[in-house]
Amino acid sequence: MQTKEKIVLKIQKLPHCAGMPEYKTKGAAGMDLVASNDEDITLKPLERFLVPTGIKIELPENYEAQIRPRSGLSIKNGISLINCVGTIDEDYRGEIKVGLVNLSNETYTIERGERIAQMIIAPVTKADIQVVDELSETTRGEGGFGSTGIKA
């Protein structure tokens, strides 16, 4: 049985923090992040807001934190992230804030302490960039956007 590598994630709790990140189940890949707003935030349809989490983090070298939507919040209420997945670089030391957008036709209110996103810690592989005149050939070639799907 393969064991999972564990890292240390240092978290600084800010005075306005409404809750620490938490894995809700043993098998959860992401930690839930909670809104640490002082007042309710009401998002009208297509409105955006940068929601504070009340925490700062220190990642180990060659790791990133990915901020992703919570599937329940997205499917039930149409609340998602502005940029789909946010990246927190290892050298960022500011407060984590989550850019939310209301994609529904209904107004939605974000309350203090509400779970708004999830954070996944992942290793980062950095590339050495090599400029070339040509790339290798593949069967797919330049086919994109539906080119591998079944045609009607």
Salt bridges, closest charged atoms under 4 A:
GLU22 OE1 - LYS24 NZ 3.26
ASP32 OD1 - ARG70 NE 3.71
ASP32 OD2 - ARG115 NH1 2.79
GLU58 OE2 - LYS10 NZ 3.95
GLU95 OE2 - HIS16 NE2 2.79
